[in-house]
Amino acid sequence: MVVKKVRRLLNRIKNGATQAKKSEEPQSNLQAEPQAKLEIIPRDNHPISRKDISSPALKVLYRLNNSNYQAYLVGGGVRDLLLGLHPKDFDIATDAHPEEVNHLFKNSRLIGRRFKLVHVLFGREVIEVATFRGHHEAPALSANQSTSSEHGMLLRDNVYGTMEEDALRRDFTVNALYYCVKDFTIYDYAGGLEDIKKRELRLIGDPEKRYREDPVRMLRAVRFSAKLDFTIAPETEAPIFELSTLLNNIPAARLFDEVLKLMLSGNALNTFRQLRHYNLFGQLFPASEHSLKQGPERYLKLIEQALVNTDERIKQGKPVTPAFLYAALLWPALEDQWEKVKDNNTPPFPALQQAAQKVITRQCKSTSIPKRFSFNMKEIWEMQLRLPRRSGNKAQLLAEHPRFRAAYDFLLLREQSGENLDGLGQWWTDYQESDEHSQRRMTKSTKEHGPRPRRRKKRYSGNSQNSTH
């Protein structure tokens, strides 16, 4: 134990010497970084109170401070509290290194490759703790390294620094605010408080360079703008139109997570419109964007209505499944591909299955889709061909299907977008609201629509009594 403490102390002294050496190097050897203008806001001049901060976050802050580390509430938690919102989560920045934080909290785990983080677990609540980051252009030793791709994207960013450097390494000014639990002050290094008052979203540093470091920042700009109802500053907005294609360099799995953040924030409709405005939606859903531009107006109406419904469900605290969301976002692409397959004289149902597989395979190159969601998506789509077939006991069997409710909601979306389905949505609405006797009467009087499933051919058996010799 003593040896470990000595080793950690030596590492901290070594890193401190490295930082001091960096500050003595001629500035001409480094790219110019934005300069901090620190403003300290006392408790009387801001509305943040400890009672608005979660108990687990306070526990982490107090333990780090009591262990002689600096620790601050930072980022979106501070921003949202200043806006009178309820933060979804609380993040903490500290001068303690990840291994030191991990050692301090038994209920924690180390994560991350690009930049190491610590998650401190309190049941379902996770407090994310990050070490102050330094300027990644500066030379660093051993694990504290920064590497970039040929496009300028940071692949690894384990460069530790001071609180001031950390503030200027953050993306937007409104996310570079630090709340101190010791004296209840707020540290503002980048003019974030002023931008909050103006309701403006502004990148710290050179916007083009920051987008190249991490193209996902373009999506974050749209997400924060839609969520907070902020305008994007002109200099922050301008490069997005030209740099949107940089999203092609981001792993598909990461973009899937980003899509969920974008569309499940309660502001999906506004987000979707902004994504299209900045040419970002086409990078996330290329086939759907092509269909929206070339296809009928009902494609756009269906997606927008699906997003309106999603926002409503989130406001009401109801669950939203990514499978339904993706089924709607990819429906224009599916319909176009389905028509192409049917043109080859393929029956409707097999054609739909083939089209669905092609659309999902292509989409996974842009944003990955976990199988548990893609399977449900296909069932929602396939049931659009089954719902018209309601005679006999088929309606009852369909109503008992695990994906019936999602398929029914999707059917209503299609009708709301202007697609003529001969009142099928209303029929299913009435069926669900009817008693058993009325349901039997409805299924007897209904006429079959849609493609009939292919019957299996009976295999010829030479031992059959009906065989001819």
MISE-204044 format. One record per residue: x, y, z of N, C-alpha, C in turn; residue in one letter. Coordinates in steps of 0.001 Angstrom, whole numbers, plus 500000, padded with zeros to 6 digits. Layout:
N
XYZXYZXYZA/...
//
This chain:
469
500835498801500000500000500000500000500873501253500000M/501942501251500868502838502408500950503554502604499625V/503986501486499020504697501557497736503815502174496667V/502529501779496638501600502327495650501422503818495829K/501301504266497114501121505686497373502339506485496921K/503540505945497197504777506618496791504848506701495271V/504462505590494599504506505551493143503558506584492547R/502352506686493139501390507674492629501908509084492845R/502565509319494000503104510642494296504196511013493305L/505071510049492996506149510307492031505584510604490646L/504539509869490266503915510122488960503327511520488893N/502711511949489984502113513278490004503194514361489931R/504317514153490627505425515110490562506000515156489158I/506134513971488549506675513879487188505783514585486189K/504454514352486323503501515014485415503489516516485633N/503656516948486906503703518369487183504925519001486554G/506073518279486595507280518796485961507116518891484460A/506422517907483879506170517926482432505346519134482050T/504302519430482857503457520587482572504272521874482673Q/505170521966483688505990523165483844506931523332482671A/507486522228482186508389522271481043507666522726479796K/506416522279479643505629522677478476505426524181478462K/505166524752479664504879526180479718506090527013479365S/507323526441479510508535527170479193508901527073477726E/508295526163476955508633525988475548508177527183474742E/508904527538473697508496528655472841507113528399472273P/506250529405472306504889529242471835504822529014470339Q/505852529365469624505846529180468177505832527725467779S/506253526838468723506267525413468405504908524774468579N/503955525491469182502636524942469437501595525750468703L/500508525103468345499407525813467729498741526700468768Q/498301527842468327497677528788469248496419528200469848A/496293528336471167495116527851471864494296529040472351E/492983528876472516492163529967473048492620530348474448P/492550531622474762492985532118476057491801532202477020Q/492036531783478257490975531806479254490866533188479890A/489646533577480162489371534811480902488479534418482074K/489132534066483178488414533507484315487506534538484975L/486266534112485197485327534895485972484772533986487056E/484834534429488311484334533645489437483022534262489902I/481957533462489844480632533951490212480315533475491624I/480164534377492578479878533975493959478468533413494115P/478227532783495245476948532111495499475755533043495357R/475883534265495748474753535192495710474347535593494293D/475206535314493318474944535766491950474538534649490999N/474208533478491525473736532382490665472702531553491424H/471858530813490708470740530099491361471032528673491796P/472245528161491578472520526748491870472571526517493376I/471879525454493797471872525070495205472209523587495321S/472844523220496444473206521812496626471985520895496651R/470833521427497038469638520576497094469197520131495700K/469698520800494645469360520424493272470344519414492688D/471382519094493444472414518151492983472169516803493637I/472303515750492883472017514415493417472960514066494562S/472459513267495491473257512855496638474528512097496241S/474462511157495256475691510475494837476756511429494302P/476330512446493532477302513405492994477968514170494126A/477205514566495125477777515279496275478741514390497044L/478407513117497184479297512192497891480649512091497191K/480625512015495853481881511918495098482685513203495254V/482023514335495152482713515625495292483357515752496668L/482600515438497708483124515576499071484298514629499324Y/484204513399498852485289512447499120486569512861498401R/486436513333497159487619513794496423488240515003497125L/487406515952497542487926517135498233488578516763499559N/487958515852500288488511515430501584489796514627501435N/490037514132500206491280513394499927492328514306499293S/492126515615499436493062516639498949493157516714497429N/492060516370496750491983516570495306491024517721495006Y/491264518381493891490283519334493390489161518550492716Q/487932518984492896486799518303492264485662519299492077A/485100519315490880484053520281490547482942519597489754Y/481728520044489999480622519679489108480819520468487832L/480660519804486679481035520465485430480095520074484292V/480085520877483265479396520520482015477908520751482033G/477178519784481434475750519924481259474974520054482555G/475470519456483640474781519554484919474726520994485411G/475856521702485325475903523102485730475059523949484789V/475223523710483504474454524461482486472950524338482717R/472481523113482899471034522900483051470503523499484350D/471283523419485419470846524012486677470720525531486550L/471627526142485804471549527589485584470330527964484757L/469884527036483910468713527284483062467412526883483746L/467505526379484974466305525954485678465787524605485239G/466631523817484590466253522480484125466708521431485137L/466227520207484937466641519091485790467668518254485031H/468935518305485422469974517558484700469679516071484655P/469984515478483506469794514039483353470861513278484123K/472062513840484177473148513222484930474114514312485387D/475041513922486262476016514865486809477429514343486530F/478268515208485955479652514862485657480575515669486558D/481717515075486855482682515697487760484048515737487096I/484748516867487255486125517003486776487036517156487980A/488219516551487902489124516528489049490575516515488584T/491490516858489503492914516731489180493440515350489540D/492605514516490144493005513137490439493031512331489141A/494031511495488981494129510661487784493124509502487882H/492739508929486746491715507872486761492021506737487730P/493272506299487767493629505205488657493458505607490124E/493713506882490429493547507361491796492078507425492195E/491237507856491254489800507891491521489275506475491711V/489713505586490826489287504189490905489699503549492230N/490881503931492723491364503404494006490549503968495166H/490066505181495014489346505871496088487923505350496256L/487326504870495157485938504403495193485880502919494828F/485472502100495764485347500673495484484227500381494493K/483228501248494470482087501067493557482315501799492250N/483528501682491689483853502393490448484535501463489456S/484599501922488208485273501150487159485899502111486157R/487024501715485607487715502498484578487121502183483217L/486892503205482394486384502996481045487107503940480095I/486905503719478790487371504670477786488704504319477184G/488848504672475900490110504504475180490666505853474739R/489779506656474081490217507966473629490637508813474827R/489892508710475895490221509428477124489684508623478292F/490558508253479206490151507409480319489224508164481265K/488178507478481689487203508021482622486970507020483739L/486306507482484789485901506593485874484398506741486073V/483693505623486120482271505620486449482127505148487887H/481548506002488726481264505623490110479791505247490169V/479513504021490589478174503456490494477427503542491823L/476233504118491766475333504167492918473988503603492474F/473854502288492496472646501673491970472550501944490474G/471432502554490044471254502871488632471915504187488236R/472246504998489225472870506288488906474374506129488750E/474895506714487687476323506646487397476891508067487408V/477908508290488222478589509584488263479890509436487467I/480018510214486404481208510133485564482256511124486067E/483454510622486306484553511444486816485672511449485785V/486067512644485353487123512789484355488260513623484920A/489478513249484574490648514026484969490778515253484077T/491219516371484646491436517577483851492275517233482621F/491819517681481467492562517432480228493474518601479899R/494607518301479229495538519333478804495478519515477304G/496286520425476778496339520667475340496983519466474657H/496260518866473700496750517612473117497902517812472152H/498174519066471709499288519281470774500635519196471479E/500631519408472786501890519425473523502452518021473647A/503801517892473700504389516569473885504031516010475245P/503829514700475307503455514068476566504204512760476738A/504182512204477942504935511005478252504030509815478466L/504531508635478153503896507338478426502417507335478115S/501583507056479160500144506889478929499466508196478563A/500106509315478940499497510609478643499845511000477217N/499138510434476275499455510644474873498234511100474104Q/498497511754472967497433512160472067497808511759470664S/496904511105469964497134510740468571495943511157467746T/496225511576466503495172512059465613495217511296464298S/494069511266463604493992510639462296494452511634461234S/494513511176459981494922512058458891493920513187458660E/492701513033459159491682514076459013491674515037460196H/492594514833461162492641515706462325491790515232463473G/491167514041463360490300513528464416491135512907465521M/490833513250466767491557512689467893491200511226468073L/492222510377468056492019508951468266492296508574469713L/493171509345470339493480509123471747493836510469472359R/493347510713473564493490512044474135493764511979475632D/494664511103476033494976510950477451496065511934477877N/495814513220477675496739514264478098496118514991479276V/496734514903480432496189515522481627496745516923481781Y/495957517799482390496380519181482518495777519848483724G/495655521165483628495118521961484721493636522211484493T/492997522787485495491576523114485380491336524106484237M/492216525088484095492081526070483025492207525410481659E/493202524529481504493370523817480234492170522939479954E/491657522315481000490494521444480835489291522236480331D/489105523438480864487971524266480445488059524595478959A/489265524915478492489430525304477090489466524105476150L/489571522890476702489509521688475870488072521202475696R/487118521794476442485718521392476302485154521951475014R/483992521404474603483488521777473289482828523149473259D/481772523349474032481018524599473966481214525418475240F/481134526722475088481349527607476233480379527308477366T/479147526961477033478139526713478075478401525419478826V/479329524592478308479687523349478990481003523478479748N/481580524675479767482868524901480422482684525697481705A/481675525347482474481371525991483749481595524988484875L/482256525424485955482636524532487053482011525034488348Y/481304524144489035480686524495490316481497523892491450Y/481901524738492393482715524300493523481824524077494739C/481845522868495277480985522542496408481557523065497730V/482823523521497715483440524049498938482882525424499294K/482875526331498296482418527691498565481222528093497706D/480686527122496923479459527319496137479635528357495014F/480864528560494565481111529496493466481106528760492132T/480979529528491048481061528983489690482268529598489005I/483090528756488389484255529208487635483917529181486148Y/484036530333485505483700530471484087484955530916483342D/485517530005482533486758530286481827486540530743480379Y/485350530551479832485167530768478396483967531651478051A/483440532360479021482283533216478746480994532447478593G/480933531281479201479740530443479077478506531056479709G/478696531757480834477545532352481513476891533421480642L/477701534200479954477165535227479056476414534593477895E/476942533482477357476267532799476250474959532170476705D/474901531720477966473642531189478502472601532308478564I/473033533488478984472113534624479032471616534980477628K/472500534874476626472120535191475239471439534010474557K/471449532843475232470899531606474668471558531309473331R/472875531272473371473667531048472161474671529935472403E/474832529097471392475746527953471463477006528309470674L/478154528266471349479400528697470721480515527707471048R/481249527282470022482399526403470243483559527193470819L/484358526525471653485578527124472182486704526866471188I/487419527910470794488510527745469853488057527830468417G/488902527366467511488612527419466078487589526337465725D/486398526713465238485333525725465007485736524602464044P/486369524952462928486729523902461966487682522903462586E/488656523385463322489620522498463972488922521609465007K/487996522188465779487312521411466812486413520347466205R/485769520663465070484940519656464390485798518544463813Y/486961518900463310487847517867462753488379516958463858R/488627517522465043489080516705466169488047515633466505E/486781516041466496485696515103466796484448515542466028D/484188514936464858483036515336464036481687515194464744P/481618514373465787480362514209466522479935515525467168V/480873516461467315480521517770467874479474518478467014R/479435518171465727478406518763464876477028518259465294M/476936516987465625475669516434466101475314516992467475L/476330517179468313476081517743469637475575519184469532R/476101519916468568475636521295468365474141521312468049A/473725520410467172472310520328466811471484519868468012V/471980518877468743471223518344469876471022519393470961R/472100520108471307471977521137472342471109522297471868F/471243522651470606470437523746470058468954523417470149S/468606522173469786467195521761469828466709521592471260A/467541521015472108467139520753473493466963522038474287K/467899522957474140467914524171474951467208525340474280L/466820525155473021466241526237472233467232527397472122D/468503527038471859469564528019471656469805528189470155F/470265529363469769470745529544468404472221529150468361T/472677528691467214474086528343467041474807529576466510I/475880529978467193476629531164466782477081531022465333A/477069532105464551477412532027463112478738531350462831P/479785531673463602481098531080463333481133529602463710E/480256529192464634480148527780465010479318527018463993T/478360527679463395477441527057462449478052526866461066E/478809527855460589479260527885459198480000526635458719A/480965526086459491481727524940458962480925523648458838P/479785523557459518479047522289459551478647521856458150I/478201522790457311477726522448455972478811521752455147F/480064522194455307481148521630454509481776520399455140E/481699520288456460482405519212457155481507518040457535L/480245518069457112479308517014457516479785515622457111S/480516515529455988480980514216455510482013513593456441T/482580514366457373483548513801458313482916512756459229L/481584512772459306480907511754460117481133510355459566L/481532510267458289481824508950457708483008508283458388N/483820509076459100485002508528459772484713508049461189N/483469508243461637483102507850462996482576506409462991I/482962505584463959482459504207464003480936504161464031P/480367503208463288478905503099463175478247502865464524A/478912502149465420478331501883466741478192503167467546A/479179504039467447479097505310468175477973506179467601R/477804506162466287476756506976465676475361506451466023L/475228505141466232473939504610466683473569505222468027F/474540505267468938474288505870470249473938507347470112D/474621508030469192474349509454469002472949509686468437E/472502508805467545471150508932466995470110508809468103V/470322507878469018469382507725470128469367508977470998L/470533509561471248470577510807472020469829511920471292K/470006511977469981469360513021469191467844512878469191L/467384511655469008465953511433468777465162511110470040M/465827510813471136465117510472472361465313511532473445L/465560512756473014465783513849473957464511514630474253S/463411514261473578462165514997473740462002516131472768G/462980516298471863462938517361470850463278516789469479N/462743515603469195463141514869467993462756515589466709A/461565516187466654461119516836465418462024518006465066L/462296518885466026463177520023465775464574519553465425N/465037518509466110466364517951465835466447517435464410T/465434516678463987465405516116462632465469517221461579F/464717518283461774464709519377460796466060520080460746R/466691520227461900468012520848461898469053519936461246Q/468961518647461510469897517705460887469819517789459363L/468620517885458833468464518002457380468984519348456886R/468758520400457660469213521733457274470735521777457138H/471425521093458038472890521122458032473517519962457244Y/472719519233456472473203518105455665473789516983456520N/473301516851457749473799515808458642472933514557458607L/471647514719458358470768513551458337471189512582457236F/471596513119456104472039512277454988473287511479455298G/474091511947456239475276511189456650474888510051457577Q/473808510241458335473356509212459268472424508201458598L/471570508688457691470593507838457001470618508172455499F/471675507764454804471827508157453392470701507680452490P/470256506448452646469196505921451776467876506636452034A/467572506903453287466323507589453610466343509029453099S/467476509698453221467575511070452719467361511105451211E/467917510127450515467717510046449060466239509852448740H/465573508982449474464151508726449233463302509949449580S/463678510674450622462934511878450990463014512936449898L/464159513012449242464329514009448184463629513592446899K/463603512294446621463074511816445347461642511300445442Q/461213510890446628459933510206446774458769511134447062G/457598510560447329456391511348447606456470512081448942P/455639513095449096455645513931450289455271513142451548E/454511512056451374454078511286452545455258510660453294R/456382510458452628457559509932453331457970510885454461Y/458072512153454116458468513149455111457409513271456204L/456140513238455824455061513356456798455093512200457782K/455378510992457295455413509823458177456518509964459221L/457719510336458773458830510473459716458544511569460728I/458056512710460262457810513824461182456706513479462185E/455670512770461736454613512382462668455136511374463680Q/456008510478463243456613509509464170457429510231465237A/458128511281464842458942512032465790458073512863466736L/456962513393466226456007514100467096455480513148468162V/455096511951467733454592510945468686455660510555469705N/456906510447469226458014510109470125458189511177471190T/458168512437470773458310513537471735457184513512472762D/455969513220472308454826513184473215454971512061474238E/455405510898473790455568509765474707456637510063475750R/457710510713475342458778511035476293458283512041477325I/457522513031476890456978514026477825456016513379478821K/455316512338478372454364511651479236455017510554480073Q/456326510372479902457038509358480667456812507947480174G/456342507807478931456104506484478359457366505974477668K/457526504641477589458728504096476944458709504287475435P/459888504408474875460051504517473421461100503502473001V/460777502690472006461731501671471561462496502140470329T/463818501974470311464600502332469133464156501578467882P/463590500382468047463137499597466889462040500345466133A/461076500892466850459994501640466195460538502907465554F/461432503590466244462012504818465717462757504549464417L/463586503523464405464339503183463196463419502660462099Y/462358501960462478461404501478461467460801502646460709A/460519503742461422459957504929460763461008505667459949A/462206505836460503463254506581459806463705505881458528L/463601504555458505464052503794457335462907503383456413L/461665503715456764460535503306455937460614503842454502W/460975505111454280461097505582452892462089504755452081P/463238504445452666464229503630451971463690502229451724A/462949501678452705462394500338452541461377500303451408L/460468501264451380459448501273450323460078501340448945E/461087502187448781461753502299447479462421500985447089D/463109500362448043463781499096447744462773497987447509Q/461673498014448220460617497006448071460046497038446660W/459795498234446153459262498367444794460243497822443763E/461529498048443977462536497546443037462537496021443009K/462420495413444197462433493943444253461159493379443632V/460012494010443884458753493535443305458746493666441791K/459486494626441257459567494779439805460205493576439131D/460913492757439910461538491537439378460609490336439498N/459289490616439601458259489573439698458383488729440964N/458942489314442005459004488636443303457710488911444054T/457048487896444614455813488114445383456032489122446502P/454972489841446915455111490946447876455823490595449180P/455433489480449811456013489186451119457499488836451031F/457904487930450153459345487689450006460094488947449559P/459436489761448730460071490998448284460335491930449459A/459362492000450377459535492836451551460681492337452419L/460771491041452591461846490481453398463216490759452790Q/463308490615451464464573490898450796464939492369450896Q/463939493233450694464180494671450763464624495082452166A/463966494514453181464308494843454565465752494476454872A/466166493311454417467539492878454679468547493789453995Q/468259494204452754469173495093452034469257496454452710K/468127496989453107468098498313453735468857498292455056V/468638497276455865469306497195457167470809497004456995I/471198496158456045472626495922455796473330497207455389T/472701497965454497473302499225454066473339500244455195R/472268500294455983472209501270457073473274501002458117Q/473591499742458337474579499388459354475977499901459015C/476193500289457768477472500892457400477568502324457913K/476418502957458146476387504329458655476177504345460159S/475108503717460613474863503580462054474499502130462314T/475244501487463154474959500085463437473588499961464107S/472956498804463937471666498528464576471778497177465271I/471755497152466589471822495863467294470722494917466822P/471021493634466802470085492645466266468749492635467013K/468789492931468309467534492913469063466574493989468560R/467113495037467931466270496083467368465943495812465895F/466927495343465138466669495084463708465646493968463534S/465662492973464420464676491889464345463265492429464568F/463106493275465585461800493865465860461347494801464741N/462287495514464157461971496383463012461344495581461885M/461993494488461552461499493664460443460110493111460739K/459862492766462005458535492267462355457477493363462208E/457812494589462599456876495704462439456555495913460965I/457576495860460129457372496029458679456558494881458094W/456913493655458462456229492490457885454766492440458297E/454458492909459492453068492888459942452199493884459170M/452820494827458472452026495721457632451343494953456501Q/451905493798456133451278492936455122450295491954455752L/450425491708457034449534490755457704448273491432458237R/448377492695458616447235493376459214446002493433458318L/446141493505456982444930493505456149444186492173456158P/444802491100456584444188489772456547443592489475457921R/442247489671458044441604489693459357440481488674459513R/440152487896458482439010486990458549439292485803459478S/438189485165459911438326483999460779438986484360462095G/439954483550462487440658483813463744441978484561463534N/442218485030462305443486485719462017443627487011462810K/442525487759462930442593489025463655442981488796465109A/442395487781465728442714487496467117444175487100467288Q/444664486263466359446065485847466425447000487036466245L/446641487938465314447466489125465101447461490019466333L/446290490194466958446172491054468136446974490515469312A/447243489213469320448014488607470402449517488586470116E/449903489042468928451320489042468547452086490062469396H/453292489724469857454068490648470695454322492008470048P/454376492038468702454676493287468004453421493949467460R/452230493467467883450992494015467316450847495501467601F/451038495921468845450801497318469196451704498253468395R/452971497867468253453896498696467472453487498713466005A/453076497551465484452656497481464080451388498290463840A/450461498233464803449223499007464702449526500508464705Y/450390500947465617450777502359465667451444502778464361D/452239501883463804452912502185462539451899502294461404F/450881501441461431449809501498460443449108502855460484L/448831503345461692448200504656461838449097505761461293L/450409505616461499451347506590460943451237506651459426L/451153505490458805451059505449457348449799506164456864R/448705505954457565447464506628457172447547508131457414E/448128508521458543448260509940458854449153510660457857Q/450067509935457246450960510560456263450293510741454903S/449086510173454743448366510338453489448257509088452644G/448765507967453135448678506714452382447264506147452507E/446670505773451392445303505244451370445327503743451648N/444800503353452815444773501941453221443342501452453435L/442386502105452784440972501686452823440419501589454256D/440815502514455117440267502555456470440734501437457372G/441857500826457043442348499687457818442671500084459267L/443237501261459444443581501708460790442356501853461672G/441275502422461128440048502591461896439434501240462235Q/439526500279461295438987498938461544439675498330462761W/441012498429462813441740497840463928441486498608465226W/441247499901465125440897500678466308439559500194466875T/438574500033465978437253499555466410437332498138466966D/438138497308466351438272495914466785438779495847468223Y/439765496655468539440341496627469887439370497163470941Q/438478498040470516437533498638471454436234497838471568E/436085496761470771434846495985470742434921494791471690S/433729494279472056433697493067472865433884491851471962D/433953490699472571434265489479471821433209489183470757E/431944489383471100430871489114470131430991490038468927H/431248491316469163431380492282468067432611491982467224S/433658491523467866434869491189467120434619490043466148Q/433848489022466602433543487898465705432710488363464526R/431769489257464788430937489784463709431787490587462710R/432758491343463212433618492143462338434479491263461446M/435026490190462006435905489331461209435131488517460184T/433833488242460453433017487508459476432655488382458283K/432435489666458539431991490554457459433130491198456702S/434365491021457182435488491688456520435897490964455251T/436450491728454334436975491170453087438489491153453174K/439037490074452639440487489931452678441153490903451712E/442250491500452173443065492363451331444516491955451496H/445300492363450542446723492094450650447100490742450095G/448400490471450012448898489228449420448615488031450303P/448232486961449678448029485718450415449360485002450603R/449566484422451756450807483676451968450868482448451056P/452051482144450610452205480986449708452007479682450479R/451228478789449883451025477486450515452195476565450202R/452515475782451187453589474817450971453101473678450090R/453906473305449137453552472184448270453765470869449008K/452795469972448847452923468656449480453957467832448740K/454801467201449484455833466368448875455216465058448368R/455637464596447207455159463342446616455786462172447343Y/454975461248447717455469460046448395455068458822447613S/456013458010447280455710456797446496454892455784447246G/454868455874448592454110454938449405452677455400449661N/452303456544449125450968457064449365449929456158448729S/448767456056449411447694455220448886447098455818447607Q/447273457160447439446714457798446248447678457850445091N/448856457287445267449830457355444188449450456437443035S/449846456805441859449517456043440654450750455267440217T/450556454002439893451679453158439453451551452866437982H/
//
